């Protein structure tokens, strides 16, 4: 499987702007700029897209882990926060809230740790990854 996206940038780093498009067309000439990355401008930015990719990948891997362990998740909700510091992504913090009937917390934590370590985006990131997992009733 291969997926692709295209970035087009025009102008200088600070005053210029770009557009992002994906093969699936989920992003289609989506605006990004210095202001969307470092200020409060309208549009997206690379770190937000990495956060979305990590949250989605981790959650899907956790769902497969839960299935393989013989359980079925009623719901999984993951938020990812990416920290950019001194020009590098230094931390990807995942917070997951899960409703999984009949699973023990220790088993759930084991499946979370495996998802953290083995989702493809976790493997791609060369950064500190943290997970705060909450199993709800």
Phi and psi in radians as a Rosetta constraint file:
Dihedral C 1 N 2 CA 2 C 2 CIRCULARHARMONIC -2.306 0.35
Dihedral N 2 CA 2 C 2 N 3 CIRCULARHARMONIC 2.433 0.35
Dihedral C 2 N 3 CA 3 C 3 CIRCULARHARMONIC -2.206 0.35
Dihedral N 3 CA 3 C 3 N 4 CIRCULARHARMONIC 2.646 0.35
Dihedral C 3 N 4 CA 4 C 4 CIRCULARHARMONIC -2.471 0.35
Dihedral N 4 CA 4 C 4 N 5 CIRCULARHARMONIC 2.745 0.35
Dihedral C 4 N 5 CA 5 C 5 CIRCULARHARMONIC -2.449 0.35
Dihedral N 5 CA 5 C 5 N 6 CIRCULARHARMONIC 2.756 0.35
Dihedral C 5 N 6 CA 6 C 6 CIRCULARHARMONIC -2.220 0.35
Dihedral N 6 CA 6 C 6 N 7 CIRCULARHARMONIC 2.374 0.35
Dihedral C 6 N 7 CA 7 C 7 CIRCULARHARMONIC -2.041 0.35
Dihedral N 7 CA 7 C 7 N 8 CIRCULARHARMONIC 2.298 0.35
Dihedral C 7 N 8 CA 8 C 8 CIRCULARHARMONIC -2.129 0.35
Dihedral N 8 CA 8 C 8 N 9 CIRCULARHARMONIC 2.201 0.35
Dihedral C 8 N 9 CA 9 C 9 CIRCULARHARMONIC -2.120 0.35
Dihedral N 9 CA 9 C 9 N 10 CIRCULARHARMONIC 2.432 0.35
Dihedral C 9 N 10 CA 10 C 10 CIRCULARHARMONIC -2.305 0.35
Dihedral N 10 CA 10 C 10 N 11 CIRCULARHARMONIC 2.290 0.35
Dihedral C 10 N 11 CA 11 C 11 CIRCULARHARMONIC 1.718 0.35
Dihedral N 11 CA 11 C 11 N 12 CIRCULARHARMONIC -2.981 0.35
Dihedral C 11 N 12 CA 12 C 12 CIRCULARHARMONIC -1.323 0.35
Dihedral N 12 CA 12 C 12 N 13 CIRCULARHARMONIC 2.966 0.35
Dihedral C 12 N 13 CA 13 C 13 CIRCULARHARMONIC -1.060 0.35
Dihedral N 13 CA 13 C 13 N 14 CIRCULARHARMONIC -0.722 0.35
Dihedral C 13 N 14 CA 14 C 14 CIRCULARHARMONIC -1.549 0.35
Dihedral N 14 CA 14 C 14 N 15 CIRCULARHARMONIC -0.684 0.35
Dihedral C 14 N 15 CA 15 C 15 CIRCULARHARMONIC -1.680 0.35
Dihedral N 15 CA 15 C 15 N 16 CIRCULARHARMONIC -0.254 0.35
Dihedral C 15 N 16 CA 16 C 16 CIRCULARHARMONIC -1.324 0.35
Dihedral N 16 CA 16 C 16 N 17 CIRCULARHARMONIC -3.122 0.35
Dihedral C 16 N 17 CA 17 C 17 CIRCULARHARMONIC -2.657 0.35
Dihedral N 17 CA 17 C 17 N 18 CIRCULARHARMONIC 2.813 0.35
Dihedral C 17 N 18 CA 18 C 18 CIRCULARHARMONIC -2.348 0.35
Dihedral N 18 CA 18 C 18 N 19 CIRCULARHARMONIC 3.016 0.35
Dihedral C 18 N 19 CA 19 C 19 CIRCULARHARMONIC -2.344 0.35
Dihedral N 19 CA 19 C 19 N 20 CIRCULARHARMONIC 2.408 0.35
Dihedral C 19 N 20 CA 20 C 20 CIRCULARHARMONIC -2.002 0.35
Dihedral N 20 CA 20 C 20 N 21 CIRCULARHARMONIC 2.379 0.35
Dihedral C 20 N 21 CA 21 C 21 CIRCULARHARMONIC -2.372 0.35
Dihedral N 21 CA 21 C 21 N 22 CIRCULARHARMONIC 2.558 0.35
Dihedral C 21 N 22 CA 22 C 22 CIRCULARHARMONIC -2.055 0.35
Dihedral N 22 CA 22 C 22 N 23 CIRCULARHARMONIC 2.725 0.35
Dihedral C 22 N 23 CA 23 C 23 CIRCULARHARMONIC -0.969 0.35
Dihedral N 23 CA 23 C 23 N 24 CIRCULARHARMONIC -0.660 0.35
Dihedral C 23 N 24 CA 24 C 24 CIRCULARHARMONIC -1.322 0.35
Dihedral N 24 CA 24 C 24 N 25 CIRCULARHARMONIC -0.207 0.35
Dihedral C 24 N 25 CA 25 C 25 CIRCULARHARMONIC 1.240 0.35
Dihedral N 25 CA 25 C 25 N 26 CIRCULARHARMONIC 0.231 0.35
Dihedral C 25 N 26 CA 26 C 26 CIRCULARHARMONIC -1.078 0.35
Dihedral N 26 CA 26 C 26 N 27 CIRCULARHARMONIC -0.727 0.35
Dihedral C 26 N 27 CA 27 C 27 CIRCULARHARMONIC -1.828 0.35
Dihedral N 27 CA 27 C 27 N 28 CIRCULARHARMONIC 2.172 0.35
Dihedral C 27 N 28 CA 28 C 28 CIRCULARHARMONIC -2.368 0.35
Dihedral N 28 CA 28 C 28 N 29 CIRCULARHARMONIC 1.743 0.35
Dihedral C 28 N 29 CA 29 C 29 CIRCULARHARMONIC 0.952 0.35
Dihedral N 29 CA 29 C 29 N 30 CIRCULARHARMONIC 0.748 0.35
Dihedral C 29 N 30 CA 30 C 30 CIRCULARHARMONIC -1.277 0.35
Dihedral N 30 CA 30 C 30 N 31 CIRCULARHARMONIC 2.241 0.35
Dihedral C 30 N 31 CA 31 C 31 CIRCULARHARMONIC -1.259 0.35
Dihedral N 31 CA 31 C 31 N 32 CIRCULARHARMONIC 2.418 0.35
Dihedral C 31 N 32 CA 32 C 32 CIRCULARHARMONIC -2.554 0.35
Dihedral N 32 CA 32 C 32 N 33 CIRCULARHARMONIC 2.685 0.35
Dihedral C 32 N 33 CA 33 C 33 CIRCULARHARMONIC -2.831 0.35
Dihedral N 33 CA 33 C 33 N 34 CIRCULARHARMONIC 3.121 0.35
Dihedral C 33 N 34 CA 34 C 34 CIRCULARHARMONIC -0.973 0.35
Dihedral N 34 CA 34 C 34 N 35 CIRCULARHARMONIC -0.756 0.35
Dihedral C 34 N 35 CA 35 C 35 CIRCULARHARMONIC -1.153 0.35
Dihedral N 35 CA 35 C 35 N 36 CIRCULARHARMONIC -0.625 0.35
Dihedral C 35 N 36 CA 36 C 36 CIRCULARHARMONIC -1.311 0.35
Dihedral N 36 CA 36 C 36 N 37 CIRCULARHARMONIC -0.376 0.35
Dihedral C 36 N 37 CA 37 C 37 CIRCULARHARMONIC -1.587 0.35
Dihedral N 37 CA 37 C 37 N 38 CIRCULARHARMONIC -0.738 0.35
Dihedral C 37 N 38 CA 38 C 38 CIRCULARHARMONIC -2.022 0.35
Dihedral N 38 CA 38 C 38 N 39 CIRCULARHARMONIC -0.099 0.35
Dihedral C 38 N 39 CA 39 C 39 CIRCULARHARMONIC -2.287 0.35
Dihedral N 39 CA 39 C 39 N 40 CIRCULARHARMONIC -2.597 0.35
Dihedral C 39 N 40 CA 40 C 40 CIRCULARHARMONIC -1.969 0.35
Dihedral N 40 CA 40 C 40 N 41 CIRCULARHARMONIC 0.621 0.35
Dihedral C 40 N 41 CA 41 C 41 CIRCULARHARMONIC -1.237 0.35
Dihedral N 41 CA 41 C 41 N 42 CIRCULARHARMONIC 2.777 0.35
Dihedral C 41 N 42 CA 42 C 42 CIRCULARHARMONIC -1.437 0.35
Dihedral N 42 CA 42 C 42 N 43 CIRCULARHARMONIC 2.287 0.35
Dihedral C 42 N 43 CA 43 C 43 CIRCULARHARMONIC 2.358 0.35
Dihedral N 43 CA 43 C 43 N 44 CIRCULARHARMONIC -2.894 0.35
Dihedral C 43 N 44 CA 44 C 44 CIRCULARHARMONIC -2.004 0.35
Dihedral N 44 CA 44 C 44 N 45 CIRCULARHARMONIC -3.016 0.35
Dihedral C 44 N 45 CA 45 C 45 CIRCULARHARMONIC -2.760 0.35
Dihedral N 45 CA 45 C 45 N 46 CIRCULARHARMONIC 2.824 0.35
Dihedral C 45 N 46 CA 46 C 46 CIRCULARHARMONIC -1.000 0.35
Dihedral N 46 CA 46 C 46 N 47 CIRCULARHARMONIC -0.677 0.35
Dihedral C 46 N 47 CA 47 C 47 CIRCULARHARMONIC -1.177 0.35
Dihedral N 47 CA 47 C 47 N 48 CIRCULARHARMONIC -0.656 0.35
Dihedral C 47 N 48 CA 48 C 48 CIRCULARHARMONIC -1.104 0.35
Dihedral N 48 CA 48 C 48 N 49 CIRCULARHARMONIC -0.686 0.35
Dihedral C 48 N 49 CA 49 C 49 CIRCULARHARMONIC -1.211 0.35
Dihedral N 49 CA 49 C 49 N 50 CIRCULARHARMONIC -0.655 0.35
Dihedral C 49 N 50 CA 50 C 50 CIRCULARHARMONIC -1.116 0.35
Dihedral N 50 CA 50 C 50 N 51 CIRCULARHARMONIC -0.734 0.35
Dihedral C 50 N 51 CA 51 C 51 CIRCULARHARMONIC -1.060 0.35
Dihedral N 51 CA 51 C 51 N 52 CIRCULARHARMONIC -0.768 0.35
Dihedral C 51 N 52 CA 52 C 52 CIRCULARHARMONIC -1.112 0.35
Dihedral N 52 CA 52 C 52 N 53 CIRCULARHARMONIC -0.754 0.35
Dihedral C 52 N 53 CA 53 C 53 CIRCULARHARMONIC -1.106 0.35
Dihedral N 53 CA 53 C 53 N 54 CIRCULARHARMONIC -0.749 0.35
Dihedral C 53 N 54 CA 54 C 54 CIRCULARHARMONIC -1.201 0.35
Dihedral N 54 CA 54 C 54 N 55 CIRCULARHARMONIC -0.756 0.35
Dihedral C 54 N 55 CA 55 C 55 CIRCULARHARMONIC -1.053 0.35
Dihedral N 55 CA 55 C 55 N 56 CIRCULARHARMONIC -0.796 0.35
Dihedral C 55 N 56 CA 56 C 56 CIRCULARHARMONIC -1.156 0.35
Dihedral N 56 CA 56 C 56 N 57 CIRCULARHARMONIC -0.771 0.35
Dihedral C 56 N 57 CA 57 C 57 CIRCULARHARMONIC -1.144 0.35
Dihedral N 57 CA 57 C 57 N 58 CIRCULARHARMONIC -0.842 0.35
Dihedral C 57 N 58 CA 58 C 58 CIRCULARHARMONIC -1.025 0.35
Dihedral N 58 CA 58 C 58 N 59 CIRCULARHARMONIC -0.796 0.35
Dihedral C 58 N 59 CA 59 C 59 CIRCULARHARMONIC -1.127 0.35
Dihedral N 59 CA 59 C 59 N 60 CIRCULARHARMONIC -0.711 0.35
Dihedral C 59 N 60 CA 60 C 60 CIRCULARHARMONIC -1.169 0.35
Dihedral N 60 CA 60 C 60 N 61 CIRCULARHARMONIC -0.727 0.35
Dihedral C 60 N 61 CA 61 C 61 CIRCULARHARMONIC -1.095 0.35
Dihedral N 61 CA 61 C 61 N 62 CIRCULARHARMONIC -0.732 0.35
Dihedral C 61 N 62 CA 62 C 62 CIRCULARHARMONIC -1.092 0.35
Dihedral N 62 CA 62 C 62 N 63 CIRCULARHARMONIC -0.712 0.35
Dihedral C 62 N 63 CA 63 C 63 CIRCULARHARMONIC -1.058 0.35
Dihedral N 63 CA 63 C 63 N 64 CIRCULARHARMONIC -0.757 0.35
Dihedral C 63 N 64 CA 64 C 64 CIRCULARHARMONIC -1.136 0.35
Dihedral N 64 CA 64 C 64 N 65 CIRCULARHARMONIC -0.683 0.35
Dihedral C 64 N 65 CA 65 C 65 CIRCULARHARMONIC -1.095 0.35
Dihedral N 65 CA 65 C 65 N 66 CIRCULARHARMONIC -0.754 0.35
Dihedral C 65 N 66 CA 66 C 66 CIRCULARHARMONIC -1.108 0.35
Dihedral N 66 CA 66 C 66 N 67 CIRCULARHARMONIC -0.755 0.35
Dihedral C 66 N 67 CA 67 C 67 CIRCULARHARMONIC -1.033 0.35
Dihedral N 67 CA 67 C 67 N 68 CIRCULARHARMONIC -0.828 0.35
Dihedral C 67 N 68 CA 68 C 68 CIRCULARHARMONIC -1.117 0.35
Dihedral N 68 CA 68 C 68 N 69 CIRCULARHARMONIC -0.473 0.35
Dihedral C 68 N 69 CA 69 C 69 CIRCULARHARMONIC -1.463 0.35
Dihedral N 69 CA 69 C 69 N 70 CIRCULARHARMONIC -0.011 0.35
Dihedral C 69 N 70 CA 70 C 70 CIRCULARHARMONIC 1.588 0.35
Dihedral N 70 CA 70 C 70 N 71 CIRCULARHARMONIC 0.297 0.35
Dihedral C 70 N 71 CA 71 C 71 CIRCULARHARMONIC -2.035 0.35
Dihedral N 71 CA 71 C 71 N 72 CIRCULARHARMONIC 2.958 0.35
Dihedral C 71 N 72 CA 72 C 72 CIRCULARHARMONIC -2.342 0.35
Dihedral N 72 CA 72 C 72 N 73 CIRCULARHARMONIC 2.138 0.35
Dihedral C 72 N 73 CA 73 C 73 CIRCULARHARMONIC -1.333 0.35
Dihedral N 73 CA 73 C 73 N 74 CIRCULARHARMONIC 2.293 0.35
Dihedral C 73 N 74 CA 74 C 74 CIRCULARHARMONIC -1.298 0.35
Dihedral N 74 CA 74 C 74 N 75 CIRCULARHARMONIC -0.688 0.35
Dihedral C 74 N 75 CA 75 C 75 CIRCULARHARMONIC -2.799 0.35
Dihedral N 75 CA 75 C 75 N 76 CIRCULARHARMONIC 2.579 0.35
Dihedral C 75 N 76 CA 76 C 76 CIRCULARHARMONIC -2.340 0.35
Dihedral N 76 CA 76 C 76 N 77 CIRCULARHARMONIC 2.215 0.35
Dihedral C 76 N 77 CA 77 C 77 CIRCULARHARMONIC -2.269 0.35
Dihedral N 77 CA 77 C 77 N 78 CIRCULARHARMONIC 2.069 0.35
Dihedral C 77 N 78 CA 78 C 78 CIRCULARHARMONIC -2.107 0.35
Dihedral N 78 CA 78 C 78 N 79 CIRCULARHARMONIC 2.327 0.35
Dihedral C 78 N 79 CA 79 C 79 CIRCULARHARMONIC -1.961 0.35
Dihedral N 79 CA 79 C 79 N 80 CIRCULARHARMONIC 2.382 0.35
Dihedral C 79 N 80 CA 80 C 80 CIRCULARHARMONIC -2.102 0.35
Dihedral N 80 CA 80 C 80 N 81 CIRCULARHARMONIC 2.320 0.35
Dihedral C 80 N 81 CA 81 C 81 CIRCULARHARMONIC -2.052 0.35
Dihedral N 81 CA 81 C 81 N 82 CIRCULARHARMONIC 2.133 0.35
Dihedral C 81 N 82 CA 82 C 82 CIRCULARHARMONIC -1.767 0.35
Dihedral N 82 CA 82 C 82 N 83 CIRCULARHARMONIC 2.297 0.35
Dihedral C 82 N 83 CA 83 C 83 CIRCULARHARMONIC -1.876 0.35
Dihedral N 83 CA 83 C 83 N 84 CIRCULARHARMONIC 2.144 0.35
Dihedral C 83 N 84 CA 84 C 84 CIRCULARHARMONIC -1.825 0.35
Dihedral N 84 CA 84 C 84 N 85 CIRCULARHARMONIC 2.126 0.35
Dihedral C 84 N 85 CA 85 C 85 CIRCULARHARMONIC -2.460 0.35
Dihedral N 85 CA 85 C 85 N 86 CIRCULARHARMONIC 2.209 0.35
Dihedral C 85 N 86 CA 86 C 86 CIRCULARHARMONIC 0.925 0.35
Dihedral N 86 CA 86 C 86 N 87 CIRCULARHARMONIC 0.707 0.35
Dihedral C 86 N 87 CA 87 C 87 CIRCULARHARMONIC 1.396 0.35
Dihedral N 87 CA 87 C 87 N 88 CIRCULARHARMONIC 0.150 0.35
Dihedral C 87 N 88 CA 88 C 88 CIRCULARHARMONIC -2.327 0.35
Dihedral N 88 CA 88 C 88 N 89 CIRCULARHARMONIC 2.577 0.35
Dihedral C 88 N 89 CA 89 C 89 CIRCULARHARMONIC -1.349 0.35
Dihedral N 89 CA 89 C 89 N 90 CIRCULARHARMONIC 1.997 0.35
Dihedral C 89 N 90 CA 90 C 90 CIRCULARHARMONIC -1.715 0.35
Dihedral N 90 CA 90 C 90 N 91 CIRCULARHARMONIC -0.426 0.35
Dihedral C 90 N 91 CA 91 C 91 CIRCULARHARMONIC -2.621 0.35
Dihedral N 91 CA 91 C 91 N 92 CIRCULARHARMONIC 2.453 0.35
Dihedral C 91 N 92 CA 92 C 92 CIRCULARHARMONIC -2.100 0.35
Dihedral N 92 CA 92 C 92 N 93 CIRCULARHARMONIC 1.922 0.35
Dihedral C 92 N 93 CA 93 C 93 CIRCULARHARMONIC -1.821 0.35
Dihedral N 93 CA 93 C 93 N 94 CIRCULARHARMONIC 2.071 0.35
Dihedral C 93 N 94 CA 94 C 94 CIRCULARHARMONIC -1.814 0.35
Dihedral N 94 CA 94 C 94 N 95 CIRCULARHARMONIC 2.349 0.35
Dihedral C 94 N 95 CA 95 C 95 CIRCULARHARMONIC -2.159 0.35
Dihedral N 95 CA 95 C 95 N 96 CIRCULARHARMONIC 2.105 0.35
Dihedral C 95 N 96 CA 96 C 96 CIRCULARHARMONIC -2.080 0.35
Dihedral N 96 CA 96 C 96 N 97 CIRCULARHARMONIC 2.357 0.35
Dihedral C 96 N 97 CA 97 C 97 CIRCULARHARMONIC -2.012 0.35
Dihedral N 97 CA 97 C 97 N 98 CIRCULARHARMONIC 2.208 0.35
Dihedral C 97 N 98 CA 98 C 98 CIRCULARHARMONIC -2.287 0.35
Dihedral N 98 CA 98 C 98 N 99 CIRCULARHARMONIC 2.498 0.35
Dihedral C 98 N 99 CA 99 C 99 CIRCULARHARMONIC -2.074 0.35
Dihedral N 99 CA 99 C 99 N 100 CIRCULARHARMONIC 1.875 0.35
Dihedral C 99 N 100 CA 100 C 100 CIRCULARHARMONIC -2.317 0.35
Dihedral N 100 CA 100 C 100 N 101 CIRCULARHARMONIC 1.753 0.35
Dihedral C 100 N 101 CA 101 C 101 CIRCULARHARMONIC -1.000 0.35
Dihedral N 101 CA 101 C 101 N 102 CIRCULARHARMONIC 2.428 0.35
Dihedral C 101 N 102 CA 102 C 102 CIRCULARHARMONIC 1.245 0.35
Dihedral N 102 CA 102 C 102 N 103 CIRCULARHARMONIC -0.021 0.35
Dihedral C 102 N 103 CA 103 C 103 CIRCULARHARMONIC -1.459 0.35
Dihedral N 103 CA 103 C 103 N 104 CIRCULARHARMONIC 2.474 0.35
Dihedral C 103 N 104 CA 104 C 104 CIRCULARHARMONIC -1.440 0.35
Dihedral N 104 CA 104 C 104 N 105 CIRCULARHARMONIC 2.599 0.35
Dihedral C 104 N 105 CA 105 C 105 CIRCULARHARMONIC -1.022 0.35
Dihedral N 105 CA 105 C 105 N 106 CIRCULARHARMONIC -0.697 0.35
Dihedral C 105 N 106 CA 106 C 106 CIRCULARHARMONIC -1.110 0.35
Dihedral N 106 CA 106 C 106 N 107 CIRCULARHARMONIC -0.710 0.35
Dihedral C 106 N 107 CA 107 C 107 CIRCULARHARMONIC -1.158 0.35
Dihedral N 107 CA 107 C 107 N 108 CIRCULARHARMONIC -0.763 0.35
Dihedral C 107 N 108 CA 108 C 108 CIRCULARHARMONIC -1.020 0.35
Dihedral N 108 CA 108 C 108 N 109 CIRCULARHARMONIC -0.825 0.35
Dihedral C 108 N 109 CA 109 C 109 CIRCULARHARMONIC -1.059 0.35
Dihedral N 109 CA 109 C 109 N 110 CIRCULARHARMONIC -0.669 0.35
Dihedral C 109 N 110 CA 110 C 110 CIRCULARHARMONIC -1.075 0.35
Dihedral N 110 CA 110 C 110 N 111 CIRCULARHARMONIC -0.761 0.35
Dihedral C 110 N 111 CA 111 C 111 CIRCULARHARMONIC -1.208 0.35
Dihedral N 111 CA 111 C 111 N 112 CIRCULARHARMONIC -0.620 0.35
Dihedral C 111 N 112 CA 112 C 112 CIRCULARHARMONIC -1.113 0.35
Dihedral N 112 CA 112 C 112 N 113 CIRCULARHARMONIC -0.812 0.35
Dihedral C 112 N 113 CA 113 C 113 CIRCULARHARMONIC -1.057 0.35
Dihedral N 113 CA 113 C 113 N 114 CIRCULARHARMONIC -0.730 0.35
Dihedral C 113 N 114 CA 114 C 114 CIRCULARHARMONIC -1.098 0.35
Dihedral N 114 CA 114 C 114 N 115 CIRCULARHARMONIC -0.748 0.35
Dihedral C 114 N 115 CA 115 C 115 CIRCULARHARMONIC -1.105 0.35
Dihedral N 115 CA 115 C 115 N 116 CIRCULARHARMONIC -0.720 0.35
Dihedral C 115 N 116 CA 116 C 116 CIRCULARHARMONIC -1.023 0.35
Dihedral N 116 CA 116 C 116 N 117 CIRCULARHARMONIC -0.766 0.35
Dihedral C 116 N 117 CA 117 C 117 CIRCULARHARMONIC -1.412 0.35
Dihedral N 117 CA 117 C 117 N 118 CIRCULARHARMONIC -0.477 0.35
Dihedral C 117 N 118 CA 118 C 118 CIRCULARHARMONIC -2.049 0.35
Dihedral N 118 CA 118 C 118 N 119 CIRCULARHARMONIC -0.012 0.35
Dihedral C 118 N 119 CA 119 C 119 CIRCULARHARMONIC -1.240 0.35
Dihedral N 119 CA 119 C 119 N 120 CIRCULARHARMONIC 2.510 0.35
Dihedral C 119 N 120 CA 120 C 120 CIRCULARHARMONIC -0.984 0.35
Dihedral N 120 CA 120 C 120 N 121 CIRCULARHARMONIC -0.583 0.35
Dihedral C 120 N 121 CA 121 C 121 CIRCULARHARMONIC -1.248 0.35
Dihedral N 121 CA 121 C 121 N 122 CIRCULARHARMONIC -0.651 0.35
Dihedral C 121 N 122 CA 122 C 122 CIRCULARHARMONIC -1.042 0.35
Dihedral N 122 CA 122 C 122 N 123 CIRCULARHARMONIC -0.727 0.35
Dihedral C 122 N 123 CA 123 C 123 CIRCULARHARMONIC -1.150 0.35
Dihedral N 123 CA 123 C 123 N 124 CIRCULARHARMONIC -0.565 0.35
Dihedral C 123 N 124 CA 124 C 124 CIRCULARHARMONIC -1.262 0.35
Dihedral N 124 CA 124 C 124 N 125 CIRCULARHARMONIC -0.688 0.35
Dihedral C 124 N 125 CA 125 C 125 CIRCULARHARMONIC -1.277 0.35
Dihedral N 125 CA 125 C 125 N 126 CIRCULARHARMONIC 2.287 0.35
Dihedral C 125 N 126 CA 126 C 126 CIRCULARHARMONIC -1.801 0.35
Dihedral N 126 CA 126 C 126 N 127 CIRCULARHARMONIC 1.232 0.35
Dihedral C 126 N 127 CA 127 C 127 CIRCULARHARMONIC -2.690 0.35
Dihedral N 127 CA 127 C 127 N 128 CIRCULARHARMONIC 2.985 0.35
Dihedral C 127 N 128 CA 128 C 128 CIRCULARHARMONIC -1.270 0.35
Dihedral N 128 CA 128 C 128 N 129 CIRCULARHARMONIC 2.209 0.35
Dihedral C 128 N 129 CA 129 C 129 CIRCULARHARMONIC -2.024 0.35
Dihedral N 129 CA 129 C 129 N 130 CIRCULARHARMONIC 2.244 0.35
Dihedral C 129 N 130 CA 130 C 130 CIRCULARHARMONIC -2.116 0.35
Dihedral N 130 CA 130 C 130 N 131 CIRCULARHARMONIC 2.623 0.35
Dihedral C 130 N 131 CA 131 C 131 CIRCULARHARMONIC -2.320 0.35
Dihedral N 131 CA 131 C 131 N 132 CIRCULARHARMONIC 2.283 0.35
Dihedral C 131 N 132 CA 132 C 132 CIRCULARHARMONIC -1.994 0.35
Dihedral N 132 CA 132 C 132 N 133 CIRCULARHARMONIC 1.856 0.35
Dihedral C 132 N 133 CA 133 C 133 CIRCULARHARMONIC -1.860 0.35
Dihedral N 133 CA 133 C 133 N 134 CIRCULARHARMONIC 2.303 0.35
Dihedral C 133 N 134 CA 134 C 134 CIRCULARHARMONIC -2.165 0.35
Dihedral N 134 CA 134 C 134 N 135 CIRCULARHARMONIC 2.069 0.35
Dihedral C 134 N 135 CA 135 C 135 CIRCULARHARMONIC -1.689 0.35
Dihedral N 135 CA 135 C 135 N 136 CIRCULARHARMONIC 2.052 0.35
Dihedral C 135 N 136 CA 136 C 136 CIRCULARHARMONIC -1.755 0.35
Dihedral N 136 CA 136 C 136 N 137 CIRCULARHARMONIC 2.778 0.35
